[in-house]
């Protein structure tokens, strides 16, 4: 039997490890929950806007 760890972000936050983002994170086998930390939803939205601008040249 294998056990999977699921991380849930508190309301108004998004979990990130600096590369992946989500409000629910299903950890891969061997991944540590310590590698994820919460950021405010507004910070996540700013990151997404910046990445969209960088990727699409807007």
C-alpha positions in Angstrom: 0.0 0.0 0.0 1.2 3.5 -0.8 0.2 6.7 1.0 -0.2 10.0 -0.8 0.0 13.3 0.9 -2.4 16.1 -0.1 -1.8 19.7 0.8 -4.7 22.1 1.0 -4.1 25.9 0.9 -5.9 28.1 3.4 -8.6 30.4 1.9 -7.1 33.3 0.1 -3.7 31.6 -0.4 -2.0 29.5 -3.0 0.7 26.9 -2.3 3.9 27.0 -4.3 7.4 25.5 -4.4 8.6 28.2 -6.7 7.7 26.3 -9.8 4.3 24.7 -9.3 1.2 26.5 -7.9 -2.1 25.2 -6.6 -4.7 25.3 -3.9 -4.6 21.5 -3.7 -1.3 19.8 -4.1 -1.0 16.0 -4.5 2.6 15.3 -3.6 4.6 13.0 -5.8 6.2 10.0 -4.2 9.3 11.1 -2.4 8.3 14.8 -2.5 8.4 16.8 0.8 5.6 19.0 2.0 8.3 21.3 3.4 9.1 22.4 -0.1 5.7 24.2 -0.4 4.7 27.4 1.2 1.6 29.6 1.0 1.5 33.0 -0.8 -1.4 35.4 -1.0 -3.8 34.9 -3.9 -3.0 38.5 -5.0 0.7 37.6 -5.3 -0.1 34.5 -7.3 -2.3 36.6 -9.7 0.6 39.1 -10.1 3.0 36.3 -11.0 0.6 34.9 -13.5 0.1 38.3 -15.1 3.8 38.9 -15.3 4.4 35.4 -16.8 1.7 36.0 -19.4 3.2 39.3 -20.3 6.7 37.8 -20.6 5.5 34.8 -22.6 3.2 36.7 -25.0 5.1 40.0 -25.2 2.1 42.1 -24.2 
